């Protein structure tokens, strides 16, 4: 079946070269748009082009959390650090995240930049519920942002159709596409990521694209 598709693709490419440039660009733009959507849908389903599922994330270390009030000055190294009173909080890696009473919202602070821990007064010692961070459930699905239209782009010229990323998004995607290494933080150690193929044609996509291409090329223009 793969050999048959390869032969049809060669014929389609040859026929496409005989189409006028404006029509060819319009056709390829439509193909690129459809392909971007199908690639995005497959990434959302956490599947590779061959149908296998993405290697799951490594389980994270449990968060260290507290439902009691903490009080500290932040950040160190400045003349007048800010007083922070934090009620529900969790610590994960280098960050302390919790409800900042002064800001009235959830904020994150680098643990090693806390200038001084302060004793908590009796009227400030309030016990609260466990901090529930926004997006914690959705975080289980990988590449949620990369697959959106903001980052995953498509386009076409008279010669080609393309789908992909640019800039920092392309760097991140390439690491996962090839199973490379990257630093999760500037001062962090390099981490080797599992290979997760984000872009690639499935057999079904090849058939659909070829059918569309052949249908357009064989339909007489008015």
Residue frames relative to the residue before (quaternion, step in Angstrom):
aa qw qx qy qz dx dy dz
X 1.0000 0.0000 0.0000 0.0000 0.00 0.00 0.00
X 0.6354 0.5329 -0.3306 0.4505 3.58 1.01 -0.80
X 0.6444 0.5149 -0.3230 0.4640 3.60 1.01 -0.82
X 0.6275 0.5313 -0.3369 0.4588 3.60 1.03 -0.77
X 0.6645 0.4947 -0.3077 0.4680 3.58 0.93 -0.87
X 0.6243 0.5388 -0.3417 0.4508 3.59 0.99 -0.76
X 0.6590 0.5064 -0.3085 0.4627 3.57 0.97 -0.86
X 0.6539 0.5045 -0.3095 0.4714 3.58 0.99 -0.86
X 0.6297 0.5372 -0.3328 0.4517 3.58 1.02 -0.78
X 0.6449 0.5160 -0.3255 0.4604 3.59 0.97 -0.79
X 0.6572 0.5004 -0.3077 0.4724 3.57 0.99 -0.82
X 0.6523 0.5237 -0.3085 0.4529 3.56 1.01 -0.88
X 0.6476 0.5128 -0.3256 0.4600 3.59 0.97 -0.81
X 0.6463 0.5166 -0.3208 0.4610 3.55 1.00 -0.81
X 0.6665 0.4903 -0.3027 0.4731 3.59 0.98 -0.83
X 0.6315 0.5581 -0.3301 0.4251 3.56 1.03 -0.79
X 0.6242 0.5573 -0.3455 0.4248 3.59 1.04 -0.67
X 0.6714 0.4987 -0.3017 0.4577 3.59 1.18 -0.46
X 0.5526 0.5882 -0.3946 0.4392 3.60 1.30 -0.02
X 0.5665 -0.6060 0.4374 0.3472 3.58 -1.04 0.77
X 0.6470 -0.5801 0.3427 0.3570 3.58 -1.07 0.82
X 0.6730 0.4881 -0.3392 0.4403 3.70 0.77 -0.81
X 0.6680 0.4841 -0.3044 0.4761 3.59 0.96 -0.82
X 0.6361 0.5323 -0.3240 0.4551 3.55 1.05 -0.80
X 0.6486 0.5152 -0.3152 0.4633 3.58 0.98 -0.83
X 0.6501 0.5163 -0.3153 0.4597 3.59 0.96 -0.84
X 0.6566 0.5109 -0.3052 0.4634 3.57 0.95 -0.88
X 0.6924 0.4751 -0.2799 0.4654 3.58 0.87 -0.94
X 0.6067 0.5495 -0.3599 0.4477 3.59 1.09 -0.62
X 0.6542 0.5050 -0.3039 0.4740 3.58 1.00 -0.83
X 0.6379 0.5194 -0.3223 0.4684 3.58 1.02 -0.80
X 0.6539 0.5159 -0.3121 0.4569 3.59 0.95 -0.89
X 0.6479 0.5247 -0.3178 0.4516 3.59 0.98 -0.85
X 0.6759 0.4840 -0.2927 0.4724 3.58 0.91 -0.90
X 0.6563 0.5174 -0.3075 0.4551 3.54 1.01 -0.85
X 0.6130 0.5440 -0.3517 0.4523 3.60 1.02 -0.73
X 0.6693 0.5019 -0.3007 0.4578 3.58 0.95 -0.87
X 0.6780 0.4832 -0.3049 0.4625 3.58 0.90 -0.84
X 0.6241 0.5202 -0.3410 0.4729 3.59 1.07 -0.68
X 0.6438 0.5253 -0.3111 0.4613 3.57 0.99 -0.88
X 0.6573 0.5115 -0.3073 0.4602 3.58 0.95 -0.88
X 0.6594 0.5036 -0.3137 0.4616 3.58 0.97 -0.81
X 0.6353 0.5126 -0.3319 0.4728 3.60 1.00 -0.79
X 0.6283 0.5322 -0.3310 0.4609 3.59 1.03 -0.79
X 0.6803 0.4661 -0.2749 0.4944 3.58 1.11 -0.69
X 0.3973 -0.7501 0.4471 0.2821 3.60 1.36 0.02
X 0.5263 0.6186 -0.4165 0.4085 3.56 1.00 0.90
X 0.4219 -0.6814 0.5435 0.2496 3.53 -1.20 0.67
X 0.6997 -0.4813 0.3115 0.4264 3.62 -1.21 0.29
X 0.6841 0.4752 -0.3006 0.4645 3.61 1.09 -0.58
X 0.6225 -0.5818 0.3277 0.4082 3.60 1.29 0.09
X 0.5641 0.5874 -0.4032 0.4174 3.59 1.19 -0.23
X 0.5130 -0.6484 0.4660 0.3150 3.58 -1.17 0.56
X 0.6036 -0.5460 0.4359 0.3840 3.56 -1.23 0.48
X 0.5307 -0.5709 0.5088 0.3654 3.53 -1.19 0.58
X 0.4280 -0.7235 0.4663 0.2755 3.64 -0.67 1.00
X 0.6202 -0.5265 0.4272 0.3945 3.53 -1.28 0.39
X 0.5167 -0.5808 0.5139 0.3627 3.52 -1.24 0.44
X 0.5260 -0.6373 0.4424 0.3484 3.61 -0.92 0.77
X 0.4080 -0.7160 0.5150 0.2360 3.54 -0.94 0.92
X 0.5666 -0.5608 0.4716 0.3769 3.51 -1.25 0.47
X 0.5464 -0.6222 0.4294 0.3605 3.60 -0.97 0.74
X 0.4908 -0.6692 0.4785 0.2869 3.52 -1.04 0.83
X 0.3465 -0.6895 0.5929 0.2303 3.51 -1.15 0.74
X 0.0485 0.8427 -0.5308 0.0752 3.57 -0.47 1.12
X 0.1050 -0.7872 0.6038 0.0683 3.52 -1.26 0.31
X 0.2880 -0.7559 0.5643 0.1651 3.55 -1.08 0.75
X 0.5794 0.5563 -0.3831 0.4560 3.56 1.24 0.43
X 0.6043 -0.5998 0.4013 0.3377 3.55 -1.22 0.48
X 0.0730 -0.7531 0.6508 0.0626 3.57 -1.15 0.76
X 0.1524 -0.7903 0.5925 0.0334 3.54 -1.17 0.68
X 0.1622 0.7993 -0.5595 0.1476 3.59 -0.78 1.00
X 0.4268 -0.6488 0.5603 0.2880 3.53 -1.39 0.21
X 0.0282 0.8109 -0.5780 0.0872 3.57 -0.92 0.94
X 0.6523 -0.2821 -0.7028 -0.0317 1.56 -1.89 1.72
X 0.6039 -0.5331 0.4235 0.4145 3.57 -1.26 0.12
X 0.7409 0.4388 -0.2960 0.4134 3.56 -1.22 0.45
X 0.6646 0.4408 -0.3215 0.5105 3.61 1.24 0.10
X 0.6398 -0.5685 0.3607 0.3707 3.58 -1.18 0.61
X 0.8114 0.0933 -0.0191 0.5766 3.59 0.93 -0.89
X 0.1315 -0.8118 0.5650 0.0666 3.62 0.14 1.22
X 0.5112 -0.6615 0.4655 0.2906 3.54 -1.15 0.67
X 0.4157 -0.6716 0.5533 0.2644 3.54 -1.14 0.71
X 0.0774 -0.7937 0.6033 0.0079 3.56 -0.79 1.07
X 0.0640 -0.7550 0.6521 0.0271 3.55 -0.91 0.99
X 0.0388 -0.8270 0.5579 -0.0568 3.54 -0.45 1.27
X 0.2769 -0.7798 0.5432 0.1422 3.56 -0.79 1.01
X 0.7974 0.0797 -0.0671 0.5943 3.66 -0.10 -1.05
X 0.1026 0.8137 -0.5614 0.1103 3.60 -0.87 0.89
X 0.1170 -0.7434 0.6497 0.1075 3.53 -1.39 0.29
X 0.2198 -0.7365 0.6185 0.1633 3.54 -1.24 0.49
X 0.0702 0.7760 -0.6224 0.0738 3.54 -0.84 1.04
X 0.8209 -0.0434 -0.0170 0.5691 3.55 -0.45 1.20
X 0.8262 -0.2227 0.1554 0.4937 3.60 -0.87 -0.90
X 0.6806 0.5249 -0.2746 0.4311 3.61 1.24 -0.23
X 0.1886 -0.7088 0.6675 0.1286 3.50 -1.27 0.68
X 0.0254 -0.8197 0.5705 -0.0451 3.58 -0.51 1.19
X 0.2686 0.7692 -0.5470 0.1923 3.55 -0.86 0.94
X 0.6554 -0.4983 0.3852 0.4169 3.54 -1.31 -0.10
X 0.2308 -0.7777 0.5779 0.0890 3.55 -0.49 1.30
X 0.4002 -0.7604 0.4584 0.2270 3.59 -0.38 1.25
X 0.6741 0.4970 -0.3099 0.4501 3.61 0.92 -0.84
X 0.7057 0.4438 -0.2627 0.4857 3.59 0.93 -0.88
X 0.3184 -0.7659 0.4990 0.2510 3.57 1.15 -0.57
X 0.7097 0.3650 -0.2347 0.5550 3.55 1.19 0.54
X 0.6013 -0.5407 0.4345 0.3966 3.55 -1.31 0.16
X 0.0074 0.7921 -0.6081 0.0521 3.57 -0.87 1.01
X 0.2851 -0.7443 0.5797 0.1695 3.56 -1.28 0.47
X 0.0838 -0.7840 0.6149 0.0125 3.56 -1.09 0.82
X 0.4600 -0.6570 0.5160 0.3007 3.57 -1.08 0.71
X 0.5040 -0.6913 0.4363 0.2790 3.55 -0.72 1.15
X 0.7354 0.4393 -0.2522 0.4501 3.60 0.87 -0.93
X 0.6502 0.4906 -0.3328 0.4751 3.61 1.28 0.05
X 0.4221 0.6714 -0.4876 0.3652 3.58 1.26 0.22
X 0.3862 -0.7622 0.4756 0.2089 3.58 -0.65 1.14
X 0.8005 -0.1388 0.1389 0.5663 3.59 0.89 -0.90
X 0.3334 -0.7078 0.5855 0.2124 3.55 -1.04 0.81
X 0.1815 -0.8032 0.5637 0.0641 3.55 -0.94 0.93
X 0.5378 -0.6078 0.4585 0.3622 3.59 -1.12 0.54
X 0.3887 -0.7204 0.5323 0.2157 3.56 -1.09 0.77
X 0.4138 -0.7142 0.5120 0.2379 3.56 -0.79 1.06
X 0.6797 -0.5177 0.3394 0.3935 3.55 -1.24 0.48
X 0.7079 0.4557 -0.2819 0.4602 3.60 0.87 -0.87
X 0.6525 0.4936 -0.3150 0.4809 3.60 1.27 -0.29
X 0.5926 0.5983 -0.3640 0.3979 3.57 1.21 -0.41
X 0.1565 0.8012 -0.5483 0.1817 3.52 0.17 1.33
X 0.2617 -0.7456 0.5903 0.1645 3.58 -0.91 0.90
X 0.0622 -0.8030 0.5925 -0.0159 3.54 -0.89 1.00
X 0.6644 -0.4990 0.3719 0.4138 3.54 -1.31 0.01
X 0.6771 -0.4788 0.3703 0.4185 3.53 -1.33 0.17
X 0.4957 -0.6623 0.4765 0.2976 3.56 -0.99 0.88
X 0.1158 -0.7666 0.6293 0.0549 3.55 -0.89 1.00
X 0.2034 -0.8120 0.5383 0.0971 3.54 -0.39 1.23
X 0.5462 -0.6412 0.4407 0.3104 3.52 -0.98 0.95
X 0.8158 0.2680 -0.1997 0.4720 3.56 -0.96 0.89
X 0.4007 0.7456 -0.4680 0.2541 3.60 1.22 0.02
X 0.6721 0.4820 -0.3070 0.4708 3.60 1.01 -0.74
X 0.6790 0.5001 -0.2972 0.4477 3.57 0.91 -0.90
X 0.5596 0.6442 -0.3848 0.3518 3.56 1.15 -0.55
X 0.5296 0.6386 -0.4127 0.3759 3.61 1.20 -0.30
X 0.6699 0.4604 -0.2977 0.5006 3.61 1.08 -0.61
X 0.3302 -0.7682 0.5198 0.1749 3.58 -0.76 1.05
X 0.8512 0.2165 -0.1637 0.4492 3.53 -1.34 0.53
X 0.1923 0.8122 -0.5293 0.1524 3.61 1.06 0.70
X 0.7106 0.4353 -0.2647 0.4852 3.59 0.94 -0.84
X 0.6417 0.5624 -0.3367 0.3982 3.59 0.91 -0.88
X 0.7119 0.4746 -0.2716 0.4408 3.58 1.02 -0.71
X 0.5409 0.6375 -0.4039 0.3714 3.62 1.23 -0.18
X 0.6595 -0.5328 0.3653 0.3843 3.56 -1.26 0.44
X 0.5579 0.6094 -0.3919 0.4047 3.58 1.17 -0.44
X 0.7891 0.2971 -0.1406 0.5189 3.58 1.01 -0.79
X 0.7317 0.3651 -0.2258 0.5294 3.60 0.87 -0.91
X 0.0689 -0.8383 0.5400 -0.0308 3.55 -0.34 1.30
X 0.1285 -0.7601 0.6270 0.1126 3.54 -1.33 0.26
X 0.0987 0.7915 -0.5988 0.0724 3.55 -1.21 0.47
X 0.1562 -0.7908 0.5857 0.0847 3.53 -1.29 0.09
X 0.1919 -0.7082 0.6614 0.1555 3.49 -1.35 0.44
X 0.6896 -0.4321 0.3384 0.4725 3.57 -1.19 -0.28
X 0.7166 0.4544 -0.2359 0.4736 3.58 1.27 -0.28
X 0.8312 0.0447 0.0244 0.5536 3.61 1.05 -0.62
X 0.2633 -0.6944 0.6397 0.1983 3.49 -1.40 0.35
X 0.0461 -0.8218 0.5679 -0.0007 3.57 -0.99 0.74
X 0.0881 -0.7447 0.6593 0.0551 3.54 -1.32 0.54
X 0.3878 0.7348 -0.4960 0.2523 3.59 -0.83 0.87
X 0.5267 -0.6124 0.4984 0.3149 3.51 -1.37 -0.26
X 0.1787 -0.7570 0.6117 0.1443 3.54 -1.32 0.16
X 0.7959 0.3259 -0.2178 0.4614 3.56 -1.29 0.25
X 0.8361 -0.1551 0.1342 0.5088 3.55 -1.11 -0.79
X 0.6111 0.5581 -0.3533 0.4362 3.60 1.06 -0.71
X 0.6433 0.5207 -0.3200 0.4611 3.59 1.03 -0.79
X 0.6282 0.5374 -0.3312 0.4548 3.58 1.04 -0.77
X 0.6605 0.4970 -0.3001 0.4761 3.57 0.94 -0.92
X 0.6742 0.5031 -0.3016 0.4488 3.58 0.87 -0.97
X 0.6441 0.5344 -0.3328 0.4345 3.61 0.96 -0.81
X 0.6082 0.5569 -0.3536 0.4415 3.59 1.01 -0.78
X 0.7154 0.4281 -0.2572 0.4886 3.60 0.89 -0.91
X 0.6191 0.5602 -0.3413 0.4318 3.60 1.01 -0.79
X 0.7857 0.3229 -0.1480 0.5065 3.57 0.97 -0.90
X 0.4344 -0.6980 0.4666 0.3262 3.58 1.25 -0.21
X 0.3179 0.7845 -0.4724 0.2458 3.56 0.99 0.87
X 0.5482 -0.5972 0.4777 0.3386 3.53 -1.37 -0.26
X 0.0576 0.7764 -0.6260 0.0455 3.55 -1.19 0.58
X 0.4395 -0.6596 0.5362 0.2903 3.54 -1.31 0.34
X 0.3803 -0.7399 0.5013 0.2382 3.65 -0.60 1.02
X 0.7646 0.0929 -0.0717 0.6337 3.58 1.27 -0.41
X 0.6830 -0.5141 0.3212 0.4075 3.58 -1.19 0.54
X 0.7763 0.3174 -0.1647 0.5191 3.56 0.92 -0.90
X 0.4999 0.6793 -0.4118 0.3450 3.56 1.28 0.08
X 0.5659 -0.5822 0.4573 0.3629 3.54 -1.29 0.32
X 0.5781 -0.5787 0.4324 0.3794 3.62 -1.10 0.59
X 0.1592 -0.7796 0.6025 0.0614 3.54 -1.03 0.87
X 0.3210 -0.7289 0.5726 0.1944 3.57 -0.95 0.89
X 0.2105 -0.7992 0.5550 0.0944 3.57 -0.65 1.15
X 0.5454 -0.6009 0.4737 0.3423 3.55 -1.16 0.63
X 0.5040 -0.6431 0.4799 0.3195 3.57 -1.11 0.62
X 0.0502 0.7697 -0.6309 0.0836 3.53 -0.72 1.17
X 0.2668 -0.8001 0.5185 0.1412 3.58 -0.30 1.26
X 0.2068 -0.8182 0.5300 0.0833 3.56 -0.37 1.26
X 0.7941 0.2030 -0.1012 0.5638 3.58 0.92 -0.89
X 0.4044 0.6824 -0.5408 0.2799 3.54 -1.01 0.85
X 0.4692 -0.6924 0.4759 0.2718 3.56 -1.05 0.73
X 0.3117 -0.7044 0.6049 0.2020 3.54 -1.01 0.83
X 0.6582 -0.4946 0.3732 0.4276 3.58 -1.24 0.26
X 0.6459 0.5263 -0.3176 0.4528 3.57 1.00 -0.83
X 0.6488 0.5161 -0.3201 0.4586 3.59 0.99 -0.81
X 0.6291 0.5355 -0.3384 0.4505 3.60 0.96 -0.80
X 0.6644 0.5062 -0.3064 0.4566 3.55 0.95 -0.89
X 0.6672 0.5082 -0.3013 0.4537 3.58 0.90 -0.96
X 0.6741 0.4952 -0.2973 0.4604 3.58 0.91 -0.90
X 0.6569 0.5005 -0.3137 0.4685 3.58 0.98 -0.79
X 0.6325 0.5268 -0.3321 0.4605 3.59 1.01 -0.80
X 0.6567 0.5000 -0.3069 0.4739 3.57 0.97 -0.86
X 0.6591 0.5166 -0.3072 0.4521 3.56 0.93 -0.89
X 0.6879 0.4790 -0.2820 0.4667 3.56 0.86 -0.96
X 0.6340 0.5359 -0.3291 0.4499 3.58 1.01 -0.83
X 0.6723 0.4912 -0.2964 0.4678 3.58 0.96 -0.86
X 0.6917 0.4861 -0.2868 0.4505 3.59 0.91 -0.91
X 0.7180 0.4511 -0.2562 0.4640 3.59 1.07 -0.68
X 0.5899 0.5682 -0.3729 0.4360 3.58 1.26 -0.28
X 0.3892 -0.7354 0.4950 0.2505 3.62 -0.58 1.08
X 0.3987 -0.7127 0.5288 0.2312 3.58 -0.99 0.87
X 0.5113 -0.6528 0.4664 0.3081 3.56 -1.15 0.69
